[in-house]
């Protein structure tokens, strides 16, 4: 077999790397170099051959031998998937252009690395955090700094200018929510993810939000009033000691 034919053969092998290549022995032309590969490491063989094809191979005798641990046959397991998971599995394979084994290995490694997220963190909140922070339009702020800013504005001589600008920003946020076709429930969950408050009791047309420190009350109330009003949602807000009770004129869902 000529060198060019050998290269073409190994490129084909790489595309079908899941095929068993037991006892493959490659004699490399006049260089007298040898490479041994088995079914679970033929990709390494292809890597060496491609390096040779790209001029990396030097004109001297080389030997590439696999470690004993690398030649061990991979463990094989059988798993059962329900219809929903099977469909998801096929979609991930198709979109990632990966083999079944690659998908399962990646999924297992991801689970091991992020297992603390499962069951202890709300998945919707995690998605919201990613959306908020990935674009660079939001920052993570220590709550002590947040309260410091608000307390400072309580005694600032130009505090009314602050509240005027705050209302303008709320209007801009309302326009963004409208463009995204967000409803009242989505808005409340988004603001809850920002730790402005906790969403408490809810009925078809009423929601209670639990506030944090007293100094945040005016800021949160102004935020809710202006965003919801700008979106055309009629709502009455009643203040309690540590809560705001929102009563909508129409059911939320």
Buried (B, 14 or more C-beta within 10 A) or exposed (E): EEEEEBBEEBEEBBEEBEEEBEEBEBEBEEBEBBBBBBBBBBEBBBEBBBEBBEEEBEEEEBEBEBEEEEBEEEEEEEEEEEEEEEEEBEEBBEEEEBEEEBBBEEEEEEEEEEEEEEEEEEEEEEEBBEEBEEEEEEEEEEEEEBBEEBEEBEEEEEEEEBEEEBBEEBEEBBEEBEEEEBEBEBBBBBBBBEEBBEBEEBEEBBBBBBBBEEBBBBBBBBBBBBBBBBBEBEBEBEEEEEBBBBEBEEEBE
